[in-house]
């Protein structure tokens, strides 16, 4: 029994995982990266006023540091999410390939030379 090539079947089980891309989680560090620039503007404005308050400057500096720390944590979380999804997809594709190879008959492997199945899938646009 010879297997048939199914277009896109390799990632079908992994597709729902790929949609969990963490979009808002990726956008928040970018938004938080604007806080230091806005804080600097506020600090300059406060210190150049005739009766500027140094106490309010310390609050702005603390807020900017907190935002930078939060952006770093969110960046780490985003990277972790991306890596975990990628590893899950690779594991599912490997498992599907292994299951497919195990479902082939012995004749499938005896009729082909070593590496022929891989070369055939490359010609069809499968694995590259």
MMTF fields as JSON, N, C-alpha, C and O atoms, coordinates in Angstrom:
{
  "mmtfVersion": "1.0.0",
  "mmtfProducer": "UNKNOWN",
  "numBonds": 511,
  "numAtoms": 512,
  "numGroups": 128,
  "numChains": 1,
  "numModels": 1,
  "chainsPerModel": [1],
  "groupsPerChain": [128],
  "chainIdList": ["A"],
  "bondAtomList": [4, 2, 8, 6, 12, 10, 16, 14, 20, 18, 24, 22, 28, 26, 32, 30, 36, 34, 40, 38, 44, 42, 48, 46, 52, 50, 56, 54, 60, 58, 64, 62, 68, 66, 72, 70, 76, 74, 80, 78, 84, 82, 88, 86, 92, 90, 96, 94, 100, 98, 104, 102, 108, 106, 112, 110, 116, 114, 120, 118, 124, 122, 128, 126, 132, 130, 136, 134, 140, 138, 144, 142, 148, 146, 152, 150, 156, 154, 160, 158, 164, 162, 168, 166, 172, 170, 176, 174, 180, 178, 184, 182, 188, 186, 192, 190, 196, 194, 200, 198, 204, 202, 208, 206, 212, 210, 216, 214, 220, 218, 224, 222, 228, 226, 232, 230, 236, 234, 240, 238, 244, 242, 248, 246, 252, 250, 256, 254, 260, 258, 264, 262, 268, 266, 272, 270, 276, 274, 280, 278, 284, 282, 288, 286, 292, 290, 296, 294, 300, 298, 304, 302, 308, 306, 312, 310, 316, 314, 320, 318, 324, 322, 328, 326, 332, 330, 336, 334, 340, 338, 344, 342, 348, 346, 352, 350, 356, 354, 360, 358, 364, 362, 368, 366, 372, 370, 376, 374, 380, 378, 384, 382, 388, 386, 392, 390, 396, 394, 400, 398, 404, 402, 408, 406, 412, 410, 416, 414, 420, 418, 424, 422, 428, 426, 432, 430, 436, 434, 440, 438, 444, 442, 448, 446, 452, 450, 456, 454, 460, 458, 464, 462, 468, 466, 472, 470, 476, 474, 480, 478, 484, 482, 488, 486, 492, 490, 496, 494, 500, 498, 504, 502, 508, 506],
  "bondOrderList": [1, 1, 1, 1, 1, 1, 1, 1, 1, 1, 1, 1, 1, 1, 1, 1, 1, 1, 1, 1, 1, 1, 1, 1, 1, 1, 1, 1, 1, 1, 1, 1, 1, 1, 1, 1, 1, 1, 1, 1, 1, 1, 1, 1, 1, 1, 1, 1, 1, 1, 1, 1, 1, 1, 1, 1, 1, 1, 1, 1, 1, 1, 1, 1, 1, 1, 1, 1, 1, 1, 1, 1, 1, 1, 1, 1, 1, 1, 1, 1, 1, 1, 1, 1, 1, 1, 1, 1, 1, 1, 1, 1, 1, 1, 1, 1, 1, 1, 1, 1, 1, 1, 1, 1, 1, 1, 1, 1, 1, 1, 1, 1, 1, 1, 1, 1, 1, 1, 1, 1, 1, 1, 1, 1, 1, 1, 1],
  "groupList": [{"groupName": "UNK", "atomNameList": ["N", "CA", "C", "O"], "elementList": ["N", "C", "C", "O"], "formalChargeList": [0, 0, 0, 0], "bondAtomList": [1, 0, 2, 1, 3, 2], "bondOrderList": [1, 1, 2], "singleLetterCode": "X", "chemCompType": "L-PEPTIDE LINKING"}],
  "groupTypeList": [0, 0, 0, 0, 0, 0, 0, 0, 0, 0, 0, 0, 0, 0, 0, 0, 0, 0, 0, 0, 0, 0, 0, 0, 0, 0, 0, 0, 0, 0, 0, 0, 0, 0, 0, 0, 0, 0, 0, 0, 0, 0, 0, 0, 0, 0, 0, 0, 0, 0, 0, 0, 0, 0, 0, 0, 0, 0, 0, 0, 0, 0, 0, 0, 0, 0, 0, 0, 0, 0, 0, 0, 0, 0, 0, 0, 0, 0, 0, 0, 0, 0, 0, 0, 0, 0, 0, 0, 0, 0, 0, 0, 0, 0, 0, 0, 0, 0, 0, 0, 0, 0, 0, 0, 0, 0, 0, 0, 0, 0, 0, 0, 0, 0, 0, 0, 0, 0, 0, 0, 0, 0, 0, 0, 0, 0, 0, 0],
  "groupIdList": [1, 2, 3, 4, 5, 6, 7, 8, 9, 10, 11, 12, 13, 14, 15, 16, 17, 18, 19, 20, 21, 22, 23, 24, 25, 26, 27, 28, 29, 30, 31, 32, 33, 34, 35, 36, 37, 38, 39, 40, 41, 42, 43, 44, 45, 46, 47, 48, 49, 50, 51, 52, 53, 54, 55, 56, 57, 58, 59, 60, 61, 62, 63, 64, 65, 66, 67, 68, 69, 70, 71, 72, 73, 74, 75, 76, 77, 78, 79, 80, 81, 82, 83, 84, 85, 86, 87, 88, 89, 90, 91, 92, 93, 94, 95, 96, 97, 98, 99, 100, 101, 102, 103, 104, 105, 106, 107, 108, 109, 110, 111, 112, 113, 114, 115, 116, 117, 118, 119, 120, 121, 122, 123, 124, 125, 126, 127, 128],
  "secStructList": [7, 7, 7, 7, 7, 7, 6, 6, 4, 4, 4, 6, 6, 6, 2, 2, 2, 2, 2, 7, 7, 7, 2, 2, 2, 2, 2, 2, 2, 2, 2, 2, 6, 6, 2, 2, 2, 2, 2, 2, 2, 2, 2, 2, 2, 2, 2, 2, 1, 6, 6, 7, 7, 2, 2, 2, 2, 2, 2, 2, 2, 2, 2, 2, 2, 2, 2, 2, 2, 2, 2, 2, 2, 2, 2, 2, 2, 2, 2, 2, 2, 2, 2, 2, 2, 2, 2, 2, 2, 2, 2, 2, 2, 2, 2, 2, 2, 2, 2, 2, 2, 2, 2, 1, 7, 2, 2, 2, 2, 2, 1, 1, 7, 6, 6, 2, 2, 2, 2, 2, 2, 2, 2, 6, 6, 7, 7, 7],
  "xCoordList": [0.84, 0.0, 0.888, 1.685, 0.767, 1.609, 0.833, -0.342, 1.497, 0.848, 0.701, 1.495, -0.312, -0.534, -0.086, -0.182, 0.409, 0.891, -0.315, -1.103, -0.462, -1.54, -0.937, -0.093, -1.368, -0.857, -1.251, -2.429, -0.29, -0.557, -0.952, -1.232, -0.984, -1.43, -0.449, -0.84, 0.811, 1.826, 1.598, 1.938, 1.029, 0.834, -0.617, -0.949, -1.495, -2.916, -3.184, -3.989, -2.543, -2.769, -2.118, -2.551, -1.097, -0.372, -0.959, -0.6, -1.849, -2.386, -3.066, -2.852, -3.883, -4.473, -3.42, -3.613, -2.323, -1.251, -0.648, -0.334, -0.484, 0.149, -0.705, -0.172, -2.022, -2.891, -2.78, -3.168, -2.26, -2.054, -0.735, 0.212, -0.668, 0.615, 0.916, 1.992, -0.002, 0.265, 0.349, 1.219, -0.528, -0.499, -0.428, 0.485, -1.374, -1.292, -0.025, 0.528, 0.429, 1.647, 2.85, 3.791, 2.824, 3.918, 3.859, 4.9, 2.67, 2.525, 2.815, 3.268, 2.563, 2.727, 4.165, 4.36, 5.195, 6.565, 6.899, 7.639, 6.351, 6.594, 5.967, 6.565, 4.757, 4.092, 4.835, 4.987, 5.291, 6.024, 7.374, 7.905, 7.931, 9.226, 9.101, 10.107, 7.882, 7.673, 7.719, 7.965, 7.485, 7.416, 8.699, 8.607, 9.909, 11.114, 11.238, 11.68, 10.852, 10.92, 9.934, 10.254, 8.732, 7.742, 8.18, 7.951, 8.806, 9.3, 10.401, 10.431, 11.292, 12.362, 11.79, 12.258, 10.782, 10.141, 9.541, 9.678, 8.876, 8.273, 9.334, 9.157, 10.428, 11.516, 12.098, 12.292, 12.376, 12.925, 11.938, 12.335, 10.658, 9.646, 9.596, 9.502, 9.659, 9.597, 10.815, 10.69, 11.984, 13.218, 13.461, 14.222, 12.846, 13.042, 11.99, 12.098, 10.989, 10.003, 10.654, 11.584, 10.158, 10.733, 10.595, 11.504, 9.513, 9.301, 9.057, 8.119, 9.901, 9.762, 9.997, 10.741, 9.369, 9.464, 10.312, 10.053, 11.328, 12.188, 11.483, 11.809, 10.537, 9.785, 8.986, 8.934, 8.366, 7.598, 8.527, 8.134, 9.758, 10.745, 11.102, 11.235, 11.258, 11.573, 10.452, 10.717, 9.213, 8.079, 8.1, 7.831, 8.418, 8.485, 9.63, 9.481, 10.768, 11.906, 11.539, 11.867, 10.855, 10.42, 9.448, 9.531, 8.537, 7.584, 8.301, 7.966, 9.282, 10.038, 10.815, 10.875, 11.405, 12.144, 11.198, 11.525, 10.043, 9.051, 8.58, 8.425, 8.355, 7.923, 9.001, 8.69, 10.267, 11.363, 11.466, 11.691, 11.3, 11.332, 10.168, 10.354, 8.968, 7.794, 7.976, 7.604, 8.542, 8.781, 9.754, 9.58, 10.78, 11.724, 11.06, 11.292, 10.236, 9.516, 8.573, 8.49, 7.868, 6.954, 7.716, 7.239, 8.881, 9.708, 10.136, 10.12, 10.518, 10.898, 9.694, 9.82, 8.522, 7.308, 6.941, 6.532, 7.081, 6.778, 7.717, 7.286, 9.002, 9.977, 9.673, 9.743, 9.337, 8.997, 7.777, 7.768, 6.753, 5.543, 5.856, 5.391, 6.644, 7.011, 7.778, 7.497, 8.741, 9.535, 8.696, 8.865, 7.801, 6.99, 6.044, 5.833, 5.471, 4.599, 5.409, 4.972, 6.593, 7.444, 7.847, 7.801, 8.237, 8.632, 7.458, 7.633, 6.257, 5.075, 4.764, 4.407, 4.904, 4.645, 5.656, 5.278, 6.937, 7.974, 7.709, 7.852, 7.324, 7.042, 5.872, 5.909, 4.827, 3.662, 4.005, 3.57, 4.78, 5.166, 6.046, 5.863, 6.99, 7.841, 7.011, 7.231, 6.06, 5.215, 4.37, 4.223, 3.814, 3.029, 3.889, 3.453, 5.104, 6.005, 6.353, 6.331, 6.674, 7.016, 5.834, 6.004, 4.628, 3.434, 3.199, 2.823, 3.422, 3.237, 4.229, 3.861, 5.484, 6.488, 6.181, 6.396, 5.682, 5.329, 4.124, 3.974, 3.265, 2.075, 2.378, 1.546, 3.553, 3.919, 4.258, 4.729, 4.007, 4.343, 5.841, 6.534, 6.331, 7.742, 8.077, 9.185, 7.143, 7.356, 7.649, 8.423, 7.045, 7.288, 8.773, 9.34, 9.394, 10.8, 11.734, 12.832, 11.318, 12.199, 12.192, 13.159, 11.139, 11.079, 11.851, 12.066, 12.258, 12.936, 14.365, 14.678, 15.218, 16.591, 16.608, 15.671, 17.671, 17.804, 17.743, 18.462, 16.904, 16.797, 15.835, 15.556, 15.312, 14.437, 13.125, 12.625, 12.567, 11.307, 11.49, 10.605, 12.607, 12.873, 13.045, 12.492, 13.8, 13.993, 12.664, 12.427, 11.798, 10.491, 9.639, 8.94, 9.687, 8.886, 9.455, 8.701, 10.759, 11.342, 10.889, 10.638, 10.782, 10.325, 8.861, 8.455, 8.067, 6.65, 6.455, 5.328, 7.519, 7.399, 7.132, 6.688, 7.389, 7.125, 8.187, 8.092, 9.2, 10.274, 11.39, 11.725, 11.954, 13.093, 14.194, 15.241],
  "yCoordList": [-1.171, 0.0, 1.237, 1.419, 2.08, 3.267, 4.482, 4.654, 5.306, 6.489, 7.572, 7.661, 8.382, 9.511, 10.786, 10.929, 11.72, 13.003, 13.915, 14.121, 14.462, 15.393, 16.772, 16.97, 17.731, 19.09, 19.696, 19.694, 20.209, 20.913, 20.035, 20.552, 18.726, 17.855, 17.838, 17.549, 18.139, 18.084, 19.066, 18.772, 20.227, 21.231, 21.35, 22.234, 20.468, 20.608, 20.534, 21.311, 19.636, 19.521, 20.659, 20.992, 21.25, 22.312, 23.693, 24.657, 23.807, 25.106, 25.847, 27.051, 25.179, 25.932, 26.513, 27.607, 25.816, 26.333, 27.584, 28.535, 27.599, 28.732, 29.991, 31.099, 29.842, 31.013, 31.663, 32.82, 30.951, 31.531, 32.285, 31.875, 33.363, 34.046, 35.1, 35.698, 35.342, 36.315, 37.731, 38.487, 38.12, 39.442, 40.587, 41.407, 40.678, 41.779, 41.719, 42.756, 40.524, 40.379, 40.918, 41.433, 40.804, 41.318, 42.837, 43.479, 43.416, 44.857, 45.656, 46.797, 45.077, 45.812, 46.25, 47.386, 45.408, 45.907, 47.105, 48.001, 47.115, 48.259, 49.516, 50.592, 49.372, 50.53, 50.996, 52.196, 50.054, 50.422, 51.054, 51.812, 50.749, 51.343, 52.844, 53.553, 53.324, 54.757, 55.53, 56.736, 54.846, 55.513, 56.267, 57.411, 55.684, 56.469, 57.775, 58.786, 57.758, 59.0, 60.03, 61.213, 59.565, 60.489, 60.978, 62.133, 60.098, 60.481, 61.532, 62.493, 61.359, 62.331, 63.695, 64.727, 63.684, 64.953, 65.62, 66.829, 64.832, 65.367, 65.895, 66.949, 65.162, 65.595, 66.919, 67.837, 67.016, 68.258, 69.403, 70.506, 69.145, 70.182, 70.634, 71.829, 69.663, 69.989, 70.794, 71.758, 70.395, 71.047, 72.398, 73.208, 72.66, 73.943, 74.975, 76.136, 74.58, 75.543, 76.431, 76.014, 77.645, 78.526, 77.973, 78.148, 77.331, 76.795, 75.287, 74.77, 74.587, 73.143, 72.389, 72.84, 71.266, 70.46, 69.229, 68.469, 69.037, 67.863, 66.593, 65.495, 66.732, 65.577, 64.894, 63.665, 65.67, 65.075, 64.398, 63.432, 64.903, 64.289, 62.892, 61.97, 62.728, 61.402, 60.399, 59.231, 60.852, 59.986, 59.553, 58.393, 60.482, 60.166, 59.19, 58.273, 59.379, 58.468, 57.068, 56.076, 56.992, 55.688, 55.014, 53.808, 55.792, 55.246, 54.736, 53.673, 55.495, 55.08, 53.797, 52.915, 53.687, 52.459, 51.265, 50.169, 51.473, 50.408, 49.959, 48.764, 50.918, 50.585, 49.81, 48.877, 50.192, 49.474, 48.044, 47.109, 47.881, 46.544, 45.697, 44.53, 46.282, 45.557, 45.179, 44.078, 46.079, 45.772, 44.609, 43.754, 44.572, 43.458, 42.142, 41.128, 42.149, 40.925, 40.453, 39.259, 41.391, 41.015, 40.506, 39.617, 41.057, 40.552, 39.114, 38.29, 38.819, 37.446, 36.519, 35.416, 36.965, 36.146, 35.906, 34.803, 36.916, 36.779, 35.783, 34.956, 35.873, 34.938, 33.513, 32.576, 33.347, 32.021, 31.454, 30.284, 32.284, 31.84, 31.424, 30.385, 32.24, 31.919, 30.608, 29.771, 30.428, 29.196, 27.977, 26.919, 28.107, 26.95, 26.548, 25.358, 27.527, 27.209, 26.565, 25.582, 27.118, 26.553, 25.119, 24.252, 24.871, 23.515, 22.554, 21.398, 23.022, 22.172, 21.813, 20.675, 22.794, 22.538, 21.531, 20.591, 21.723, 20.802, 19.396, 18.423, 19.277, 17.963, 17.295, 16.09, 18.065, 17.49, 17.049, 15.987, 17.86, 17.49, 16.243, 15.346, 16.178, 14.982, 13.751, 12.676, 13.915, 12.793, 12.322, 11.119, 13.264, 12.904, 12.178, 11.192, 12.666, 12.023, 10.617, 9.679, 10.46, 9.151, 8.194, 7.047, 8.663, 7.821, 7.428, 6.291, 8.371, 8.078, 7.012, 6.078, 7.163, 6.169, 4.796, 3.779, 4.759, 3.473, 2.832, 1.611, 3.631, 3.075, 2.489, 1.78, 2.775, 2.242, 0.758, 0.278, 0.06, -1.369, -1.549, -0.612, -2.744, -3.049, -2.885, -2.471, -3.204, -3.067, -1.638, -1.406, -0.697, 0.711, 1.037, 1.764, 0.492, 0.788, -0.06, 0.385, -1.281, -2.13, -1.702, -1.961, -1.061, -0.599, 0.707, 1.105, 1.36, 2.654, 2.577, 1.856, 3.357, 3.472, 4.43, 5.201, 4.369, 5.245, 6.71, 7.113, 7.493, 8.914, 9.258, 10.436, 8.261, 8.542, 9.192, 10.084, 8.767, 9.35, 10.836, 11.643, 11.193, 12.599, 13.412, 14.506, 12.894, 13.623, 13.804, 14.851, 12.809, 12.916, 13.991, 14.728, 14.092, 15.117, 16.505, 17.478, 16.622, 17.922, 18.376, 19.563, 17.446, 17.805, 18.255, 19.103, 17.682, 18.06, 19.326, 19.803, 19.872, 21.091, 20.819, 21.715, 19.612, 19.26, 19.805, 20.947, 19.012, 19.404, 20.077, 19.667, 21.1, 21.802, 21.947, 22.506],
  "zCoordList": [0.0, 0.0, 0.0, 0.92, -1.002, -1.122, -0.653, -0.978, 0.104, 0.674, -0.377, -1.314, -0.212, -1.112, -0.429, 0.79, -1.248, -0.723, -0.519, -1.443, 0.687, 0.986, 1.175, 2.049, 0.356, 0.457, 1.794, 2.151, 2.529, 3.761, 4.93, 6.011, 4.75, 5.827, 6.984, 8.115, 6.731, 7.776, 8.909, 10.055, 8.615, 9.649, 10.09, 10.879, 9.59, 9.908, 11.394, 11.908, 12.093, 13.532, 14.298, 15.401, 13.734, 14.428, 14.151, 14.828, 13.174, 12.796, 13.949, 14.087, 14.792, 15.906, 16.838, 17.367, 17.051, 17.903, 17.283, 17.998, 15.971, 15.307, 15.425, 15.369, 15.586, 15.711, 17.085, 17.242, 18.081, 19.41, 19.416, 20.086, 18.688, 18.502, 19.554, 19.527, 20.478, 21.53, 21.009, 21.442, 20.089, 19.482, 20.476, 20.385, 21.44, 22.408, 23.252, 23.619, 23.557, 24.347, 23.581, 24.184, 22.267, 21.447, 21.302, 21.164, 21.329, 21.122, 22.39, 22.309, 23.542, 24.786, 25.058, 25.489, 24.829, 25.03, 24.139, 24.546, 22.93, 22.042, 22.609, 22.578, 23.129, 23.718, 24.97, 25.194, 25.775, 26.989, 26.678, 27.489, 25.516, 25.162, 24.891, 24.858, 24.697, 24.504, 25.819, 25.82, 26.933, 28.233, 28.576, 29.02, 28.392, 28.725, 27.941, 28.487, 26.668, 25.875, 26.413, 26.526, 26.741, 27.305, 28.684, 29.043, 29.445, 30.77, 30.641, 31.41, 29.69, 29.491, 29.129, 29.611, 28.282, 27.912, 29.141, 29.328, 29.975, 31.192, 32.154, 32.765, 32.283, 33.172, 32.701, 33.498, 31.41, 30.856, 31.061, 31.439, 30.814, 31.018, 32.475, 32.758, 33.406, 34.837, 35.283, 36.039, 34.812, 35.268, 34.599, 35.129, 33.469, 32.792, 33.176, 32.783, 33.926, 34.412, 35.473, 36.163, 35.59, 36.611, 38.032, 38.843, 38.34, 39.686, 39.596, 40.202, 38.841, 38.671, 39.972, 40.843, 40.086, 41.301, 41.043, 40.11, 41.876, 41.724, 42.211, 41.759, 43.111, 43.62, 42.526, 42.47, 41.661, 40.564, 39.553, 38.899, 39.425, 38.528, 39.014, 38.209, 40.33, 40.875, 40.594, 40.31, 40.674, 40.353, 38.895, 38.583, 38.005, 36.57, 36.298, 35.489, 36.966, 36.793, 37.277, 36.627, 38.423, 38.939, 37.968, 37.734, 37.413, 36.449, 35.197, 34.674, 34.722, 33.531, 33.805, 32.949, 34.983, 35.327, 35.433, 34.977, 36.027, 36.132, 34.751, 34.499, 33.868, 32.504, 31.75, 31.01, 31.934, 31.274, 31.8, 31.032, 33.105, 33.705, 33.187, 32.842, 33.133, 32.634, 31.164, 30.758, 30.371, 28.953, 28.814, 27.946, 29.665, 29.633, 29.993, 29.334, 31.034, 31.423, 30.327, 30.039, 29.722, 28.639, 27.422, 26.716, 27.177, 26.068, 26.307, 25.392, 27.542, 27.894, 27.75, 27.217, 28.225, 28.115, 26.652, 26.29, 25.824, 24.404, 23.727, 22.924, 24.06, 23.494, 23.95, 23.154, 25.226, 25.75, 25.021, 24.641, 24.829, 24.134, 22.698, 22.229, 22.009, 20.628, 20.551, 19.694, 21.437, 21.429, 21.78, 21.175, 22.742, 23.123, 21.998, 21.764, 21.299, 20.167, 19.05, 18.453, 18.763, 17.705, 18.02, 17.148, 19.253, 19.638, 19.546, 19.161, 19.896, 19.812, 18.352, 18.045, 17.468, 16.046, 15.501, 14.802, 15.816, 15.344, 15.87, 15.129, 17.143, 17.726, 17.017, 16.766, 16.69, 16.016, 14.592, 14.148, 13.885, 12.513, 12.534, 11.711, 13.457, 13.574, 13.901, 13.344, 14.807, 15.189, 14.008, 13.791, 13.246, 12.061, 11.031, 10.436, 10.823, 9.871, 10.334, 9.536, 11.613, 12.16, 12.034, 11.619, 12.394, 12.264, 10.815, 10.527, 9.899, 8.479, 8.011, 7.298, 8.418, 8.01, 8.596, 7.936, 9.822, 10.432, 9.765, 9.808, 9.15, 8.499, 7.122, 6.556, 6.582, 5.272, 5.382, 6.413, 4.298, 4.261, 4.044, 3.648, 4.302, 4.089, 2.61, 2.267, 1.747, 0.311, -0.11, -1.039, 0.557, 0.261, 0.404, -0.411, 1.447, 1.706, 0.857, 0.522, 0.502, -0.31, -1.772, -2.487, -2.228, -3.63, -3.846, -4.991, -2.801, -2.93, -2.408, -1.46, -3.074, -2.582, -1.4, -1.193, -0.64, 0.534, 0.094, -0.822, 0.731, 0.425, -0.688, -0.909, -1.405, -2.544, -2.106, -2.792, -0.993, -0.528, -0.207, -0.494, 0.373, 0.697, -0.577, -0.691, -1.533, -2.802, -3.514, -4.115, -3.458, -4.104, -3.459, -4.154, -2.14, -1.466, -1.743, -1.76, -1.959, -2.286, -3.665, -3.876, -4.603, -5.963, -5.933, -6.727, -5.013, -4.915, -4.091, -3.957, -3.542, -2.753, -1.289, -0.571, -0.829, 0.569, 1.481, 1.93, 1.766, 2.701, 1.922, 0.811, 2.511, 1.878, 2.862, 2.539]
}
